[in-house]
């Protein structure tokens, strides 16, 4: 599997294979009878009419019903670093409701996640086991929220935002405002009070966050450059292209003759210098500079974006 390209375009690495094997072995260890084995669902579609008759459904990673203990067992694999808690986890509860449709005789539920990559105090495999009656008030809360969504929807930012298309496309004001608040918040964690293990985990997390933010920033910059270059306006930003290295428009031999004719010599080196270096040998008001500048060319530098408050356009076009 290592090196293979998945359907979503991601290339499989050794860590992914190791994590998948870990999850598989954990799931198989939970199935203790043939009767339970016959009820297994892997990537199985389930519907939750208890929440909404048509619009609540999902695809659970792994689940089965154990008739000996009358228990529905659900396991959901999480490959990311955002820690997922199992207690009253809405996703797991919904998957469980879908399994209850298939096995209404169940009395207990065992809901868990498998998250092998980040550190968690309860381990990579953690679960919440409870009586089915515990879910009844939680289902009522879900039903009330569904009614609110269809009648008077409101947006409340939280951990759930990471899975919301409104956050992905930055079309949710509540999510955007919460992000601004996080940027403005400043705090100084006391690193001296952390254990060595906590420091190591913190540094690993900071590195991952830094790379993720840098990736997002670079992509945003590329999009802005593309839009500005095509003539579109992006409020608060303008293109800025730095001048690249200078070079001669003629051969070294021709430039050497030119320098001799102009009486320009540099005793420190025999190699023909760049146009800028030659110009630096001449005083600012030296007439020979124009002769040198005629044979100077520049490469195009990198294009970047710069903050724009409108004054640069005023300077260029003479607006007041």
PyMOL commands that set and color helices and strands:
alter all, ss='L'
color gray80, all
select helices_A, chain A and resi 14-30+34-37+90-102+134-151+159-163+165-168+173-184+191-193+196-229+252-262+275-280+288-293+311-317
alter helices_A, ss='H'
color red, helices_A
select strands_A, chain A and resi 41-47+57-66+71-77+108-114+125-131+237-248+296-307
alter strands_A, ss='S'
color yellow, strands_A
deselect
rebuild
show_as cartoon
